[in-house]
Amino acid sequence: MNATEHMKQRMAQRGINREMVNLVLDFGTPKQDKFILSRDEAQEQLRELQQAMRVLKKILDKGGVTVVTEGDALITTYNCNSRRH
């Protein structure tokens, strides 16, 4: 979406940057013609991202993880550094 001049002015006045706007659009709750990311919703998103970071660090420790699928079936999984594919 393109920001109007009005939007750019209000962002500057209120200390709201484009990254914040993008997060509200991604994670906020749509209500009619607006998106709202409340303090509680932001806190929940932060908890979920922190959990994802913990899992990603474990994946990094393993050198990456591969999951083999066929259709909807999960066939096998292995550490990327354990095989050369």
PDB file of N, CA, C and O in Angstrom, chain B, residues numbered from 101:
ATOM      1  N   MET B 101       0.840  -1.181   0.000  1.00  0.00           N
ATOM      2  CA  MET B 101       0.000   0.000   0.000  1.00  0.00           C
ATOM      3  C   MET B 101       0.883   1.242   0.000  1.00  0.00           C
ATOM      4  O   MET B 101       1.979   1.257   0.559  1.00  0.00           O
ATOM      5  N   ASN B 102       0.375   2.264  -0.635  1.00  0.00           N
ATOM      6  CA  ASN B 102       1.094   3.531  -0.685  1.00  0.00           C
ATOM      7  C   ASN B 102       0.568   4.472   0.387  1.00  0.00           C
ATOM      8  O   ASN B 102      -0.642   4.618   0.561  1.00  0.00           O
ATOM      9  N   ALA B 103       1.488   5.108   1.105  1.00  0.00           N
ATOM     10  CA  ALA B 103       1.102   6.061   2.147  1.00  0.00           C
ATOM     11  C   ALA B 103       0.800   7.413   1.513  1.00  0.00           C
ATOM     12  O   ALA B 103       1.557   7.897   0.672  1.00  0.00           O
ATOM     13  N   THR B 104      -0.303   8.015   1.921  1.00  0.00           N
ATOM     14  CA  THR B 104      -0.646   9.360   1.451  1.00  0.00           C
ATOM     15  C   THR B 104       0.235  10.376   2.173  1.00  0.00           C
ATOM     16  O   THR B 104       0.895  10.048   3.158  1.00  0.00           O
ATOM     17  N   GLU B 105       0.239  11.589   1.683  1.00  0.00           N
ATOM     18  CA  GLU B 105       0.986  12.660   2.350  1.00  0.00           C
ATOM     19  C   GLU B 105       0.457  12.871   3.766  1.00  0.00           C
ATOM     20  O   GLU B 105       1.228  13.095   4.699  1.00  0.00           O
ATOM     21  N   HIS B 106      -0.864  12.799   3.916  1.00  0.00           N
ATOM     22  CA  HIS B 106      -1.470  12.927   5.246  1.00  0.00           C
ATOM     23  C   HIS B 106      -0.904  11.863   6.192  1.00  0.00           C
ATOM     24  O   HIS B 106      -0.530  12.159   7.327  1.00  0.00           O
ATOM     25  N   MET B 107      -0.848  10.619   5.703  1.00  0.00           N
ATOM     26  CA  MET B 107      -0.316   9.508   6.508  1.00  0.00           C
ATOM     27  C   MET B 107       1.139   9.773   6.878  1.00  0.00           C
ATOM     28  O   MET B 107       1.526   9.583   8.032  1.00  0.00           O
ATOM     29  N   LYS B 108       1.939  10.203   5.929  1.00  0.00           N
ATOM     30  CA  LYS B 108       3.359  10.469   6.195  1.00  0.00           C
ATOM     31  C   LYS B 108       3.526  11.554   7.253  1.00  0.00           C
ATOM     32  O   LYS B 108       4.391  11.449   8.123  1.00  0.00           O
ATOM     33  N   GLN B 109       2.701  12.595   7.180  1.00  0.00           N
ATOM     34  CA  GLN B 109       2.768  13.672   8.172  1.00  0.00           C
ATOM     35  C   GLN B 109       2.402  13.157   9.559  1.00  0.00           C
ATOM     36  O   GLN B 109       3.086  13.466  10.535  1.00  0.00           O
ATOM     37  N   ARG B 110       1.328  12.374   9.652  1.00  0.00           N
ATOM     38  CA  ARG B 110       0.888  11.856  10.946  1.00  0.00           C
ATOM     39  C   ARG B 110       1.916  10.883  11.527  1.00  0.00           C
ATOM     40  O   ARG B 110       2.150  10.871  12.735  1.00  0.00           O
ATOM     41  N   MET B 111       2.524  10.071  10.668  1.00  0.00           N
ATOM     42  CA  MET B 111       3.568   9.157  11.134  1.00  0.00           C
ATOM     43  C   MET B 111       4.716   9.951  11.751  1.00  0.00           C
ATOM     44  O   MET B 111       5.211   9.603  12.823  1.00  0.00           O
ATOM     45  N   ALA B 112       5.136  11.013  11.075  1.00  0.00           N
ATOM     46  CA  ALA B 112       6.240  11.842  11.573  1.00  0.00           C
ATOM     47  C   ALA B 112       5.869  12.513  12.893  1.00  0.00           C
ATOM     48  O   ALA B 112       6.678  12.551  13.820  1.00  0.00           O
ATOM     49  N   GLN B 113       4.662  13.036  12.979  1.00  0.00           N
ATOM     50  CA  GLN B 113       4.212  13.725  14.195  1.00  0.00           C
ATOM     51  C   GLN B 113       4.109  12.786  15.391  1.00  0.00           C
ATOM     52  O   GLN B 113       4.361  13.185  16.528  1.00  0.00           O
ATOM     53  N   ARG B 114       3.732  11.526  15.124  1.00  0.00           N
ATOM     54  CA  ARG B 114       3.410  10.591  16.208  1.00  0.00           C
ATOM     55  C   ARG B 114       4.512   9.570  16.479  1.00  0.00           C
ATOM     56  O   ARG B 114       4.347   8.690  17.324  1.00  0.00           O
ATOM     57  N   GLY B 115       5.627   9.679  15.772  1.00  0.00           N
ATOM     58  CA  GLY B 115       6.734   8.758  15.999  1.00  0.00           C
ATOM     59  C   GLY B 115       6.434   7.330  15.590  1.00  0.00           C
ATOM     60  O   GLY B 115       6.909   6.384  16.218  1.00  0.00           O
ATOM     61  N   ILE B 116       5.651   7.176  14.545  1.00  0.00           N
ATOM     62  CA  ILE B 116       5.293   5.853  14.028  1.00  0.00           C
ATOM     63  C   ILE B 116       6.019   5.670  12.704  1.00  0.00           C
ATOM     64  O   ILE B 116       5.825   6.446  11.769  1.00  0.00           O
ATOM     65  N   ASN B 117       6.873   4.618  12.627  1.00  0.00           N
ATOM     66  CA  ASN B 117       7.621   4.406  11.387  1.00  0.00           C
ATOM     67  C   ASN B 117       6.952   3.345  10.504  1.00  0.00           C
ATOM     68  O   ASN B 117       5.975   2.712  10.904  1.00  0.00           O
ATOM     69  N   ARG B 118       7.490   3.170   9.312  1.00  0.00           N
ATOM     70  CA  ARG B 118       6.891   2.259   8.327  1.00  0.00           C
ATOM     71  C   ARG B 118       6.916   0.806   8.812  1.00  0.00           C
ATOM     72  O   ARG B 118       5.989   0.041   8.543  1.00  0.00           O
ATOM     73  N   GLU B 119       7.972   0.433   9.521  1.00  0.00           N
ATOM     74  CA  GLU B 119       8.036  -0.933  10.041  1.00  0.00           C
ATOM     75  C   GLU B 119       6.896  -1.201  11.019  1.00  0.00           C
ATOM     76  O   GLU B 119       6.319  -2.288  11.025  1.00  0.00           O
ATOM     77  N   MET B 120       6.575  -0.210  11.844  1.00  0.00           N
ATOM     78  CA  MET B 120       5.463  -0.355  12.785  1.00  0.00           C
ATOM     79  C   MET B 120       4.148  -0.500  12.027  1.00  0.00           C
ATOM     80  O   MET B 120       3.317  -1.342  12.369  1.00  0.00           O
ATOM     81  N   VAL B 121       3.965   0.314  11.010  1.00  0.00           N
ATOM     82  CA  VAL B 121       2.746   0.243  10.192  1.00  0.00           C
ATOM     83  C   VAL B 121       2.629  -1.144   9.561  1.00  0.00           C
ATOM     84  O   VAL B 121       1.551  -1.737   9.559  1.00  0.00           O
ATOM     85  N   ASN B 122       3.739  -1.661   9.026  1.00  0.00           N
ATOM     86  CA  ASN B 122       3.715  -2.977   8.390  1.00  0.00           C
ATOM     87  C   ASN B 122       3.347  -4.077   9.384  1.00  0.00           C
ATOM     88  O   ASN B 122       2.605  -4.998   9.042  1.00  0.00           O
ATOM     89  N   LEU B 123       3.861  -3.985  10.614  1.00  0.00           N
ATOM     90  CA  LEU B 123       3.507  -4.982  11.631  1.00  0.00           C
ATOM     91  C   LEU B 123       2.029  -4.911  11.989  1.00  0.00           C
ATOM     92  O   LEU B 123       1.387  -5.945  12.176  1.00  0.00           O
ATOM     93  N   VAL B 124       1.486  -3.705  12.085  1.00  0.00           N
ATOM     94  CA  VAL B 124       0.051  -3.565  12.364  1.00  0.00           C
ATOM     95  C   VAL B 124      -0.760  -4.181  11.229  1.00  0.00           C
ATOM     96  O   VAL B 124      -1.752  -4.866  11.477  1.00  0.00           O
ATOM     97  N   LEU B 125      -0.347  -3.944   9.992  1.00  0.00           N
ATOM     98  CA  LEU B 125      -1.061  -4.521   8.849  1.00  0.00           C
ATOM     99  C   LEU B 125      -0.940  -6.043   8.832  1.00  0.00           C
ATOM    100  O   LEU B 125      -1.890  -6.735   8.464  1.00  0.00           O
ATOM    101  N   ASP B 126       0.227  -6.573   9.230  1.00  0.00           N
ATOM    102  CA  ASP B 126       0.446  -8.022   9.225  1.00  0.00           C
ATOM    103  C   ASP B 126      -0.253  -8.735  10.379  1.00  0.00           C
ATOM    104  O   ASP B 126      -0.826  -9.807  10.185  1.00  0.00           O
ATOM    105  N   PHE B 127      -0.212  -8.150  11.577  1.00  0.00           N
ATOM    106  CA  PHE B 127      -0.672  -8.854  12.773  1.00  0.00           C
ATOM    107  C   PHE B 127      -1.901  -8.251  13.433  1.00  0.00           C
ATOM    108  O   PHE B 127      -2.473  -8.852  14.342  1.00  0.00           O
ATOM    109  N   GLY B 128      -2.309  -7.086  12.994  1.00  0.00           N
ATOM    110  CA  GLY B 128      -3.445  -6.409  13.617  1.00  0.00           C
ATOM    111  C   GLY B 128      -4.781  -7.036  13.247  1.00  0.00           C
ATOM    112  O   GLY B 128      -4.879  -7.854  12.333  1.00  0.00           O
ATOM    113  N   THR B 129      -5.794  -6.629  13.977  1.00  0.00           N
ATOM    114  CA  THR B 129      -7.154  -7.099  13.743  1.00  0.00           C
ATOM    115  C   THR B 129      -7.877  -6.109  12.836  1.00  0.00           C
ATOM    116  O   THR B 129      -7.987  -4.929  13.171  1.00  0.00           O
ATOM    117  N   PRO B 130      -8.378  -6.586  11.672  1.00  0.00           N
ATOM    118  CA  PRO B 130      -9.116  -5.667  10.797  1.00  0.00           C
ATOM    119  C   PRO B 130     -10.483  -5.337  11.392  1.00  0.00           C
ATOM    120  O   PRO B 130     -11.211  -6.228  11.829  1.00  0.00           O
ATOM    121  N   LYS B 131     -10.820  -4.065  11.404  1.00  0.00           N
ATOM    122  CA  LYS B 131     -12.141  -3.603  11.857  1.00  0.00           C
ATOM    123  C   LYS B 131     -12.596  -2.537  10.876  1.00  0.00           C
ATOM    124  O   LYS B 131     -12.094  -1.413  10.881  1.00  0.00           O
ATOM    125  N   GLN B 132     -13.542  -2.899  10.044  1.00  0.00           N
ATOM    126  CA  GLN B 132     -14.063  -2.034   8.987  1.00  0.00           C
ATOM    127  C   GLN B 132     -12.916  -1.538   8.113  1.00  0.00           C
ATOM    128  O   GLN B 132     -12.326  -2.325   7.373  1.00  0.00           O
ATOM    129  N   ASP B 133     -12.589  -0.248   8.183  1.00  0.00           N
ATOM    130  CA  ASP B 133     -11.580   0.321   7.288  1.00  0.00           C
ATOM    131  C   ASP B 133     -10.233   0.536   7.969  1.00  0.00           C
ATOM    132  O   ASP B 133      -9.432   1.345   7.500  1.00  0.00           O
ATOM    133  N   LYS B 134      -9.965  -0.183   9.081  1.00  0.00           N
ATOM    134  CA  LYS B 134      -8.704   0.009   9.796  1.00  0.00           C
ATOM    135  C   LYS B 134      -8.192  -1.306  10.364  1.00  0.00           C
ATOM    136  O   LYS B 134      -8.927  -2.291  10.448  1.00  0.00           O
ATOM    137  N   PHE B 135      -6.927  -1.308  10.751  1.00  0.00           N
ATOM    138  CA  PHE B 135      -6.293  -2.432  11.421  1.00  0.00           C
ATOM    139  C   PHE B 135      -5.845  -1.939  12.787  1.00  0.00           C
ATOM    140  O   PHE B 135      -5.308  -0.839  12.911  1.00  0.00           O
ATOM    141  N   ILE B 136      -6.069  -2.762  13.821  1.00  0.00           N
ATOM    142  CA  ILE B 136      -5.704  -2.378  15.181  1.00  0.00           C
ATOM    143  C   ILE B 136      -4.801  -3.459  15.768  1.00  0.00           C
ATOM    144  O   ILE B 136      -5.146  -4.641  15.755  1.00  0.00           O
ATOM    145  N   LEU B 137      -3.648  -3.046  16.280  1.00  0.00           N
ATOM    146  CA  LEU B 137      -2.768  -3.948  17.013  1.00  0.00           C
ATOM    147  C   LEU B 137      -2.650  -3.382  18.423  1.00  0.00           C
ATOM    148  O   LEU B 137      -1.870  -2.466  18.682  1.00  0.00           O
ATOM    149  N   SER B 138      -3.441  -3.947  19.325  1.00  0.00           N
ATOM    150  CA  SER B 138      -3.488  -3.448  20.701  1.00  0.00           C
ATOM    151  C   SER B 138      -2.218  -3.839  21.450  1.00  0.00           C
ATOM    152  O   SER B 138      -1.410  -4.632  20.967  1.00  0.00           O
ATOM    153  N   ARG B 139      -2.065  -3.273  22.619  1.00  0.00           N
ATOM    154  CA  ARG B 139      -0.926  -3.604  23.478  1.00  0.00           C
ATOM    155  C   ARG B 139      -0.912  -5.105  23.786  1.00  0.00           C
ATOM    156  O   ARG B 139       0.139  -5.741  23.710  1.00  0.00           O
ATOM    157  N   ASP B 140      -2.062  -5.669  24.130  1.00  0.00           N
ATOM    158  CA  ASP B 140      -2.148  -7.101  24.440  1.00  0.00           C
ATOM    159  C   ASP B 140      -1.809  -7.958  23.224  1.00  0.00           C
ATOM    160  O   ASP B 140      -1.099  -8.956  23.341  1.00  0.00           O
ATOM    161  N   GLU B 141      -2.318  -7.567  22.057  1.00  0.00           N
ATOM    162  CA  GLU B 141      -2.020  -8.315  20.830  1.00  0.00           C
ATOM    163  C   GLU B 141      -0.538  -8.216  20.489  1.00  0.00           C
ATOM    164  O   GLU B 141       0.064  -9.199  20.057  1.00  0.00           O
ATOM    165  N   ALA B 142       0.052  -7.048  20.676  1.00  0.00           N
ATOM    166  CA  ALA B 142       1.481  -6.875  20.414  1.00  0.00           C
ATOM    167  C   ALA B 142       2.298  -7.749  21.358  1.00  0.00           C
ATOM    168  O   ALA B 142       3.286  -8.356  20.946  1.00  0.00           O
ATOM    169  N   GLN B 143       1.887  -7.816  22.629  1.00  0.00           N
ATOM    170  CA  GLN B 143       2.589  -8.654  23.607  1.00  0.00           C
ATOM    171  C   GLN B 143       2.500 -10.123  23.219  1.00  0.00           C
ATOM    172  O   GLN B 143       3.486 -10.850  23.341  1.00  0.00           O
ATOM    173  N   GLU B 144       1.346 -10.570  22.756  1.00  0.00           N
ATOM    174  CA  GLU B 144       1.177 -11.962  22.323  1.00  0.00           C
ATOM    175  C   GLU B 144       2.052 -12.254  21.105  1.00  0.00           C
ATOM    176  O   GLU B 144       2.687 -13.307  21.041  1.00  0.00           O
ATOM    177  N   GLN B 145       2.091 -11.346  20.151  1.00  0.00           N
ATOM    178  CA  GLN B 145       2.953 -11.527  18.978  1.00  0.00           C
ATOM    179  C   GLN B 145       4.415 -11.610  19.396  1.00  0.00           C
ATOM    180  O   GLN B 145       5.171 -12.416  18.855  1.00  0.00           O
ATOM    181  N   LEU B 146       4.813 -10.785  20.353  1.00  0.00           N
ATOM    182  CA  LEU B 146       6.186 -10.806  20.841  1.00  0.00           C
ATOM    183  C   LEU B 146       6.511 -12.154  21.478  1.00  0.00           C
ATOM    184  O   LEU B 146       7.589 -12.701  21.242  1.00  0.00           O
ATOM    185  N   ARG B 147       5.596 -12.696  22.282  1.00  0.00           N
ATOM    186  CA  ARG B 147       5.807 -14.021  22.887  1.00  0.00           C
ATOM    187  C   ARG B 147       5.971 -15.088  21.807  1.00  0.00           C
ATOM    188  O   ARG B 147       6.848 -15.947  21.904  1.00  0.00           O
ATOM    189  N   GLU B 148       5.129 -15.029  20.785  1.00  0.00           N
ATOM    190  CA  GLU B 148       5.204 -16.021  19.703  1.00  0.00           C
ATOM    191  C   GLU B 148       6.517 -15.898  18.936  1.00  0.00           C
ATOM    192  O   GLU B 148       7.120 -16.909  18.574  1.00  0.00           O
ATOM    193  N   LEU B 149       6.963 -14.673  18.687  1.00  0.00           N
ATOM    194  CA  LEU B 149       8.232 -14.470  17.986  1.00  0.00           C
ATOM    195  C   LEU B 149       9.416 -14.939  18.828  1.00  0.00           C
ATOM    196  O   LEU B 149      10.375 -15.495  18.291  1.00  0.00           O
ATOM    197  N   GLN B 150       9.357 -14.721  20.141  1.00  0.00           N
ATOM    198  CA  GLN B 150      10.429 -15.194  21.020  1.00  0.00           C
ATOM    199  C   GLN B 150      10.497 -16.717  21.009  1.00  0.00           C
ATOM    200  O   GLN B 150      11.588 -17.287  21.012  1.00  0.00           O
ATOM    201  N   GLN B 151       9.338 -17.384  20.995  1.00  0.00           N
ATOM    202  CA  GLN B 151       9.309 -18.842  20.911  1.00  0.00           C
ATOM    203  C   GLN B 151       9.877 -19.299  19.574  1.00  0.00           C
ATOM    204  O   GLN B 151      10.651 -20.256  19.526  1.00  0.00           O
ATOM    205  N   ALA B 152       9.506 -18.633  18.498  1.00  0.00           N
ATOM    206  CA  ALA B 152      10.037 -18.981  17.176  1.00  0.00           C
ATOM    207  C   ALA B 152      11.553 -18.794  17.146  1.00  0.00           C
ATOM    208  O   ALA B 152      12.259 -19.595  16.535  1.00  0.00           O
ATOM    209  N   MET B 153      12.060 -17.747  17.798  1.00  0.00           N
ATOM    210  CA  MET B 153      13.507 -17.522  17.850  1.00  0.00           C
ATOM    211  C   MET B 153      14.210 -18.658  18.589  1.00  0.00           C
ATOM    212  O   MET B 153      15.285 -19.088  18.171  1.00  0.00           O
ATOM    213  N   ARG B 154      13.622 -19.151  19.678  1.00  0.00           N
ATOM    214  CA  ARG B 154      14.220 -20.274  20.407  1.00  0.00           C
ATOM    215  C   ARG B 154      14.310 -21.512  19.510  1.00  0.00           C
ATOM    216  O   ARG B 154      15.329 -22.202  19.496  1.00  0.00           O
ATOM    217  N   VAL B 155      13.247 -21.784  18.771  1.00  0.00           N
ATOM    218  CA  VAL B 155      13.231 -22.946  17.883  1.00  0.00           C
ATOM    219  C   VAL B 155      14.235 -22.757  16.748  1.00  0.00           C
ATOM    220  O   VAL B 155      14.950 -23.693  16.392  1.00  0.00           O
ATOM    221  N   LEU B 156      14.294 -21.554  16.179  1.00  0.00           N
ATOM    222  CA  LEU B 156      15.245 -21.290  15.098  1.00  0.00           C
ATOM    223  C   LEU B 156      16.688 -21.442  15.566  1.00  0.00           C
ATOM    224  O   LEU B 156      17.533 -21.906  14.799  1.00  0.00           O
ATOM    225  N   LYS B 157      16.987 -21.066  16.794  1.00  0.00           N
ATOM    226  CA  LYS B 157      18.340 -21.247  17.337  1.00  0.00           C
ATOM    227  C   LYS B 157      18.683 -22.728  17.435  1.00  0.00           C
ATOM    228  O   LYS B 157      19.819 -23.118  17.166  1.00  0.00           O
ATOM    229  N   LYS B 158      17.716 -23.556  17.818  1.00  0.00           N
ATOM    230  CA  LYS B 158      17.944 -25.001  17.866  1.00  0.00           C
ATOM    231  C   LYS B 158      18.215 -25.547  16.466  1.00  0.00           C
ATOM    232  O   LYS B 158      19.079 -26.405  16.281  1.00  0.00           O
ATOM    233  N   ILE B 159      17.468 -25.040  15.480  1.00  0.00           N
ATOM    234  CA  ILE B 159      17.679 -25.464  14.096  1.00  0.00           C
ATOM    235  C   ILE B 159      19.067 -25.049  13.630  1.00  0.00           C
ATOM    236  O   ILE B 159      19.745 -25.821  12.952  1.00  0.00           O
ATOM    237  N   LEU B 160      19.499 -23.841  13.981  1.00  0.00           N
ATOM    238  CA  LEU B 160      20.852 -23.389  13.642  1.00  0.00           C
ATOM    239  C   LEU B 160      21.900 -24.306  14.254  1.00  0.00           C
ATOM    240  O   LEU B 160      22.881 -24.653  13.595  1.00  0.00           O
ATOM    241  N   ASP B 161      21.703 -24.703  15.512  1.00  0.00           N
ATOM    242  CA  ASP B 161      22.646 -25.595  16.190  1.00  0.00           C
ATOM    243  C   ASP B 161      22.785 -26.925  15.466  1.00  0.00           C
ATOM    244  O   ASP B 161      23.835 -27.564  15.536  1.00  0.00           O
ATOM    245  N   LYS B 162      21.741 -27.343  14.777  1.00  0.00           N
ATOM    246  CA  LYS B 162      21.771 -28.599  14.038  1.00  0.00           C
ATOM    247  C   LYS B 162      22.291 -28.417  12.615  1.00  0.00           C
ATOM    248  O   LYS B 162      22.381 -29.389  11.864  1.00  0.00           O
ATOM    249  N   GLY B 163      22.632 -27.195  12.237  1.00  0.00           N
ATOM    250  CA  GLY B 163      23.100 -26.934  10.881  1.00  0.00           C
ATOM    251  C   GLY B 163      21.973 -26.887   9.879  1.00  0.00           C
ATOM    252  O   GLY B 163      22.205 -27.004   8.676  1.00  0.00           O
ATOM    253  N   GLY B 164      20.753 -26.717  10.358  1.00  0.00           N
ATOM    254  CA  GLY B 164      19.565 -26.727   9.509  1.00  0.00           C
ATOM    255  C   GLY B 164      18.841 -28.053   9.668  1.00  0.00           C
ATOM    256  O   GLY B 164      19.412 -29.024  10.164  1.00  0.00           O
ATOM    257  N   VAL B 165      17.601 -28.090   9.252  1.00  0.00           N
ATOM    258  CA  VAL B 165      16.787 -29.302   9.343  1.00  0.00           C
ATOM    259  C   VAL B 165      16.060 -29.483   8.018  1.00  0.00           C
ATOM    260  O   VAL B 165      15.547 -28.523   7.444  1.00  0.00           O
ATOM    261  N   THR B 166      16.020 -30.710   7.542  1.00  0.00           N
ATOM    262  CA  THR B 166      15.293 -31.055   6.323  1.00  0.00           C
ATOM    263  C   THR B 166      14.090 -31.909   6.698  1.00  0.00           C
ATOM    264  O   THR B 166      14.193 -32.796   7.545  1.00  0.00           O
ATOM    265  N   VAL B 167      12.950 -31.643   6.066  1.00  0.00           N
ATOM    266  CA  VAL B 167      11.748 -32.460   6.242  1.00  0.00           C
ATOM    267  C   VAL B 167      11.337 -32.954   4.863  1.00  0.00           C
ATOM    268  O   VAL B 167      11.140 -32.157   3.945  1.00  0.00           O
ATOM    269  N   VAL B 168      11.210 -34.265   4.718  1.00  0.00           N
ATOM    270  CA  VAL B 168      10.814 -34.872   3.451  1.00  0.00           C
ATOM    271  C   VAL B 168       9.315 -35.151   3.504  1.00  0.00           C
ATOM    272  O   VAL B 168       8.815 -35.733   4.467  1.00  0.00           O
ATOM    273  N   THR B 169       8.603 -34.728   2.455  1.00  0.00           N
ATOM    274  CA  THR B 169       7.153 -34.911   2.396  1.00  0.00           C
ATOM    275  C   THR B 169       6.753 -35.626   1.118  1.00  0.00           C
ATOM    276  O   THR B 169       7.502 -35.672   0.142  1.00  0.00           O
ATOM    277  N   GLU B 170       5.561 -36.176   1.155  1.00  0.00           N
ATOM    278  CA  GLU B 170       4.919 -36.695  -0.053  1.00  0.00           C
ATOM    279  C   GLU B 170       3.439 -36.410   0.110  1.00  0.00           C
ATOM    280  O   GLU B 170       2.773 -37.000   0.962  1.00  0.00           O
ATOM    281  N   GLY B 171       2.928 -35.505  -0.707  1.00  0.00           N
ATOM    282  CA  GLY B 171       1.551 -35.072  -0.534  1.00  0.00           C
ATOM    283  C   GLY B 171       1.399 -34.420   0.832  1.00  0.00           C
ATOM    284  O   GLY B 171       2.128 -33.486   1.167  1.00  0.00           O
ATOM    285  N   ASP B 172       0.441 -34.921   1.625  1.00  0.00           N
ATOM    286  CA  ASP B 172       0.228 -34.403   2.974  1.00  0.00           C
ATOM    287  C   ASP B 172       1.008 -35.181   4.033  1.00  0.00           C
ATOM    288  O   ASP B 172       0.959 -34.836   5.214  1.00  0.00           O
ATOM    289  N   ALA B 173       1.728 -36.230   3.620  1.00  0.00           N
ATOM    290  CA  ALA B 173       2.444 -37.082   4.576  1.00  0.00           C
ATOM    291  C   ALA B 173       3.844 -36.546   4.854  1.00  0.00           C
ATOM    292  O   ALA B 173       4.565 -36.151   3.937  1.00  0.00           O
ATOM    293  N   LEU B 174       4.219 -36.539   6.138  1.00  0.00           N
ATOM    294  CA  LEU B 174       5.584 -36.213   6.550  1.00  0.00           C
ATOM    295  C   LEU B 174       6.351 -37.529   6.602  1.00  0.00           C
ATOM    296  O   LEU B 174       6.069 -38.376   7.450  1.00  0.00           O
ATOM    297  N   ILE B 175       7.322 -37.711   5.701  1.00  0.00           N
ATOM    298  CA  ILE B 175       8.008 -38.990   5.543  1.00  0.00           C
ATOM    299  C   ILE B 175       9.160 -39.153   6.529  1.00  0.00           C
ATOM    300  O   ILE B 175       9.211 -40.142   7.260  1.00  0.00           O
ATOM    301  N   THR B 176      10.088 -38.191   6.558  1.00  0.00           N
ATOM    302  CA  THR B 176      11.237 -38.278   7.462  1.00  0.00           C
ATOM    303  C   THR B 176      11.820 -36.888   7.670  1.00  0.00           C
ATOM    304  O   THR B 176      11.433 -35.929   7.003  1.00  0.00           O
ATOM    305  N   THR B 177      12.746 -36.800   8.597  1.00  0.00           N
ATOM    306  CA  THR B 177      13.438 -35.543   8.861  1.00  0.00           C
ATOM    307  C   THR B 177      14.864 -35.838   9.293  1.00  0.00           C
ATOM    308  O   THR B 177      15.136 -36.884   9.882  1.00  0.00           O
ATOM    309  N   TYR B 178      15.779 -34.912   9.000  1.00  0.00           N
ATOM    310  CA  TYR B 178      17.166 -35.081   9.425  1.00  0.00           C
ATOM    311  C   TYR B 178      17.869 -33.731   9.483  1.00  0.00           C
ATOM    312  O   TYR B 178      17.434 -32.746   8.887  1.00  0.00           O
ATOM    313  N   ASN B 179      18.982 -33.726  10.230  1.00  0.00           N
ATOM    314  CA  ASN B 179      19.808 -32.526  10.319  1.00  0.00           C
ATOM    315  C   ASN B 179      20.516 -32.310   8.991  1.00  0.00           C
ATOM    316  O   ASN B 179      21.003 -33.269   8.392  1.00  0.00           O
ATOM    317  N   CYS B 180      20.581 -31.095   8.530  1.00  0.00           N
ATOM    318  CA  CYS B 180      21.234 -30.806   7.251  1.00  0.00           C
ATOM    319  C   CYS B 180      22.715 -31.154   7.272  1.00  0.00           C
ATOM    320  O   CYS B 180      23.255 -31.578   6.251  1.00  0.00           O
ATOM    321  N   ASN B 181      23.382 -30.988   8.402  1.00  0.00           N
ATOM    322  CA  ASN B 181      24.812 -31.273   8.436  1.00  0.00           C
ATOM    323  C   ASN B 181      25.106 -32.764   8.578  1.00  0.00           C
ATOM    324  O   ASN B 181      26.273 -33.157   8.579  1.00  0.00           O
ATOM    325  N   SER B 182      24.070 -33.606   8.700  1.00  0.00           N
ATOM    326  CA  SER B 182      24.302 -35.044   8.837  1.00  0.00           C
ATOM    327  C   SER B 182      24.368 -35.747   7.487  1.00  0.00           C
ATOM    328  O   SER B 182      24.828 -36.886   7.409  1.00  0.00           O
ATOM    329  N   ARG B 183      23.916 -35.088   6.427  1.00  0.00           N
ATOM    330  CA  ARG B 183      23.932 -35.668   5.084  1.00  0.00           C
ATOM    331  C   ARG B 183      24.276 -34.589   4.082  1.00  0.00           C
ATOM    332  O   ARG B 183      24.108 -33.401   4.354  1.00  0.00           O
ATOM    333  N   ARG B 184      24.743 -34.989   2.962  1.00  0.00           N
ATOM    334  CA  ARG B 184      25.001 -34.027   1.890  1.00  0.00           C
ATOM    335  C   ARG B 184      23.961 -34.236   0.798  1.00  0.00           C
ATOM    336  O   ARG B 184      24.013 -35.217   0.056  1.00  0.00           O
ATOM    337  N   HIS B 185      23.010 -33.297   0.705  1.00  0.00           N
ATOM    338  CA  HIS B 185      21.937 -33.377  -0.305  1.00  0.00           C
ATOM    339  C   HIS B 185      21.906 -32.113  -1.092  1.00  0.00           C
ATOM    340  O   HIS B 185      21.081 -31.968  -1.994  1.00  0.00           O
TER     341      HIS B 185
END
